Amino acid sequence: MKASRFDATVLTLGFAFLYIPIVILVIYSFNASRLVTVWGGFSLNWYRTMWSNQGLMDAAWITARVGVISATLGTVLGTLAALALVRFSRFPGRMLFSGMIYAPLVMPEVITGLSMLLLFVALNIDRGFWTVIIAHTTFTMCYVAIVVQSRLLTFDRSLEEAALDLGCPPVRTFFKITLPLIMPAVIAGWMLAFTLSLDDLVIASFNTGPGATTLPIKIYSQVRLGVTPEINAICTILIGLVTIGVIIASIGTKRAEMRRIRDEHVAARGTT
């Protein structure tokens, strides 16, 4: 079905609304002028200034560590939660468990951040690096569970049953059969969790402490005093890193899917 001129116009305007501000931000990160609204020529000076800003670099390093750790923990917990929801249709407390998994999807971030803050205060836990990780893990694992669950719902369980019939233990069956087949969804869930952690400001601001200032909090505190090309520079680097990560993940997911289809075809020919 050929797209009409109206559809093409709406699509073009939608993409322009989303991406033109990003393009402008990238262009003005190379601005030689201190004023972000006045073009003063091409320059890499603000990138050099950014690298020499120790506070900004410390915040970026903290954000990277928080993102990797919380995304990894969230992926493990989210995958286990998805397995429990798909493989065990009936168990005591399933509705409550399912509601707790899906709650952060619809709950405002300010409520999630405040509830985590009250929990840490009640437990007399000092806020800092690990409280941000716990909060981000709680926030991101539900997204991983949704992504992995969608893959498990279309999973061919006869492959697991065949492995079990041949004497493979359940744990080994999971790591040898199930996990490789759902790995594209697991990788996609990890990337989504990492991006959400990297982008989060509200939840982190409630649960952070001394020495655990993330990059969004640092950028927000500087933007309140005025936007500088230095902020544009670090945002451009973040855009580049996320773009590269998405491309790598897409290539890896596509190759894994092609490998899975090829293995299934080989297995099908072997049984005929």
N, C-alpha and C positions, 0 to 999 in steps of 0.2 A: 504494500500500500504506500503510495507516494504521499509525502508530507505536503500539506498545502502551504501557501505563502504566509497565511496567518500563523500556522504552527511554527514555521521557520523563524518568523519575526519574534514571536513570543519566546522561543528557545534562545535566540540570539540575545534578546534583551535580558533574559534571565541569567545567562552566562556572563554577560557584560556587567550586570549588577553585582555578581559574586566575585568576579576576578579582576575587573578594572582597578578597584582600590588596592588589590594586592600588587598588581603591576606597577601602579604609581608608587607604592611603598618601596618596591625593589629599585625602581629608577632613582628615587630620591635618596636612597642609601648611598649612592655614588655622588651626591651633591657636595660640591666644595664649600658651599655657603653654610653657615651655622643655622640660618633660617630655613626651615623645611619647606616653606611656601615659595621661596625665591631660588631659582636655579642659578648657581654660580659656577657652573662648569663641572667637568668630570674629575673625580678625585677618589682615591682610596684612603684618604686621611682618616675618615671615621671608622674604618675597619681597624686601622692601627690603634686608634684611640680606644676602641672597644676592647682589643686584646690587652691593653695596658690598664684597663679598669678592673682592679682586683676584686672589688665587690661584685661586679657583674659576672666575672668568670667563676667566682665561688658559688654564686647562685645557680649558674648554668651547670656546674659539676654536681651540685646537690640535686637539681632537677633531674639530671640524667640518671643518677643513682637511685633516686626515688622511683623514677619511671620504670627502670629495668627490674628492680626488686619487686615493686608492687604489681607490675604486669606479669611477672613470672609466678608470684604467689596467687594472683587472681586467676591466671590461666589454669594452674593446678586445681585450685578449689572450684573454679567454674566448670572445668571438665568433669570433676567428680560429681558435682551437683547435677550436671546434665545427664550423666550416666545413671544416677539414682532416680531422676525423674522419668527417664525413658525406659530403663530396664526393670524398675520396680514400680509397677502401676498402682499397687496397693500396699501401703504400710502405714502404721499409726503415725498421725501427724503429717501426712503427705500434703494436705491442703495448706496447713500452716507453713510447712517448709517451702512449698511452692510460692506462697505469698511473700515470705521473707526474701526469697531469691528475686522476685520481680519488683519488690517495693522500691528499690533505688531507681528503677527505670522511670517511675511516674512521680516520685517524691522530689520536691524542689531541693536543690543542692544546699540551700541555706538551712533547711531542716535537717538534712543528713549531717552537715558539718556541726550544727549546734548539738544534735543528739550525741555525736561522737565526743564532742567537747565535754558535755555533761557526764558521759561515761568515764572519761579519763579523770575528771575532777572527783567523781564519786570514788574511783579506785585509787585516788591520790597518786596518779602517774604524772610525772613531769612531762610537759609537752616539748617535743623536739623532733628529731629526724625519724625515729621509729613510730611515733604517733601519727605522723603524716603518712608513713608507709601503711600502717594499719587502716587508716581512714581511706586511703586510695585503693587498697586491696578490697575493702568492703564495698566500695563504690563501683569498681571495675569488674569484679567477678561475675556480677549479674549479666553484664553484656557478653562476657565469654560464655556463660551458660546458655544464653539464647543462641549464639552462633553455633556452638558445638551441638546443642540439642537439635537444631534444624538439620544437621548432617546425620545425626544418629537416627532420626526418624525415617530417613531413606536408606539406612544401612542394611545391607544384605546379611542377615544373621546366619544364613546357611554356611557362610565361610567360617564363622566361629564354631558352629556345630560340627562341621567337618573336622576342624582341628581338635576339638574335644573328643570326638569319636575315635580319633587316631591316637589318643592318649596324651595329648598336650595339656598340661595343668592350666587352670583358669587364668592365673596371673601371667604365665608365659604366653597364653593365647592373646591376652590383652595387649602385651607389648609387641608380639610378633605379627598379629593379624589386625586387631581393632585399631590400635594407635596409629600404625602407618596409614591405614585407610582414612582415618579422620584427621590426619595431620594437617591437610590444607585448612580445615576449619579451625584447628587449634592455633595454627600460625596466624590466621586472620583474626582470631580472638585476641591473641597476644598483641598484635599490631594495634588493634582497636583500643585495648587496655592501655598500652603505652601512650598512644595519642591522647586519650582522655586524661591520663595522669599528667602528661606534659602540658596540657591546656588548662588544667584546673586552677582556679584562683580562689573560689569561695570556700570549698572544703579545706584546702590547705591553710587559708588565712585563719580559720577557726582552730586548727589543730597544730599549727607550727609553734616553734619556740625559739629561744636564742640559738644562733648557729645553724638554723634550719630554714633559712629564707629561700624559697624557691624562685625561679626566674620570673614566672608571672607576677608574683608579689613584688619582686624587685622592679620590674618594668612598670607596674601600676604605680608604685610609690614615686618613681621618677617622672612618669607622665603627668602626674598631678602638678608637678612643678613646671611642666612644659615639655613638649616633644622635641627631641634633638635627633639629628641624623645618626647619632650613635645607636639609638633605639631602633631606627630603621635598619641599621646594619645587622644587628643581632637577630632581628626578626627575619631578615632576608636569609641569614644562615639557617635559621630554624626551618624556614620554608624549603630551602634546598635539601636539608637533611631529611625532612619528612617526605619530600618528593622522591628522593633516592631510595628511602626505605620502602615506600609504597611500590616503586618499580621493582625492587629486588624481591619483595614479598609476592608480587603478582607473577613474576617470572618463576619463582620457586613453587608457588601454588600451581601454576600451569604445568610445570614439569612433573610435579608430584601427581597431578590428575592424569596426565598422559601416561605416566609409569603405572598408575593403578589400572587404567583401562587396558594397557598392554598386558599386564599380569593377569587380569581377568580373562582376556582373550586366550592367553596361553593356557590358563587353567581350564577354560571351556574346551579348547581343542584336546587337552589331555584326557578329559573325561569322555570324549566321544570315540 
